[in-house]
């Protein structure tokens, strides 16, 4: 696997960069990334171990991914983007044992040999309203050119909802920033996705110089955290709305985003499962088309040109089972990101962040009775909020390479005071064109 990673280094995939149209609008592009993560921990104390637990014995796992992403300008304002991902490897304990799982590149389904998946294929139509212009740069999800600042953007197709919603300047990408799930997304948002993190849907964004309003509606899985999607669209869907406000106090950009979601899916209910012991804590036996909702706050602020801070808060009603992402009903995260200019490494980044995750009362009772969630379930529960501290150093190397070292400390993994704490050490090699 490492040999495959190294062989890809000479490949330069940014072919579209040197072929601008007469109006300097880029007609197409092609990008490439590859990420290898190795992560492990020494043994940790545990009074007992269940079906969805981190195993207390020392272990080391790795994950590997390759993305080939292309964009094409179809007409004025119309663009198409596609992305094929190849992945291999496993998360620690088969991506079980922590609600804030420590590797954002680990899927719930691992692979011993490389597998490929068309993870994005979507159309984007941008309708400009005239006036002030802004530049867009060549990127995996954009083509170089100019756009009206005041515009309406429509996106439809197969994609990650996180491509559009809940972005953050300092905590958004496990390939270059923090690696813990709770620092990549708002984990209290049970965002619509199959087991690999993608779905179908449509989104609209209305943009002005200081504000952006976003709305979208997307498919949910047929079964909790499954691969197949539910096509009973009258009963199964997830809608999300986000309002974003941008400002630059003293010339330092910052953003605040307010998010709300409403999800309808074939979910089980925690209280119904607890109230009927004959079900054996099998929440799927209470499944019916139900709804859940929640809210989020997401902020990032540059304080100095080399120093930024961020935070997220999230809440969901916590009545029905976690269906798509991970077992979190309440979350609070915050941290800082520092560039290495002061030690003459301006393209290096240091990050430090903390996480507190929690669950609703009914959710606690369900896990205490022996119920299982998507990533948690020890067979019993001595409840405590799950706390995570993560730090990393991401170093820029020659030839488009980045090397990062990561440390995470998880207290009460899977909300269980009878287990841990766990100290995790990781290294990440990332290549991007």
Secondary structure by P-SEA (a helix, b strand, c coil): caaaaaaaccccccccccccccccccccbbbbbbbbbbbcccbbbbccccccccccccbbbbbbbbbbbbbbbccccbbbbbbbbbbbbbcccccccccccccccccccccccbbbbccccbbbbbbbcccbbbbbcccccccbbbbbccbbbbbbccccccccccccccccccccccccccccccccccccccccccccbbbbbbbcccbbbbbbccccccccccccccccccccbbbbbbbbbbbbcccbbbbbbbbbbccccccccaaaaaaccccccccccccccccccccbbbbbbbcccccccccccccccccccccccccccccccccccccccccccccbbbbbbbbbbbbcaaaaaaaaaccccccccccccccccbbbbbbbbbbbbcccbbbbbbbbbbcccccccccccbbbbbbbbbbcc
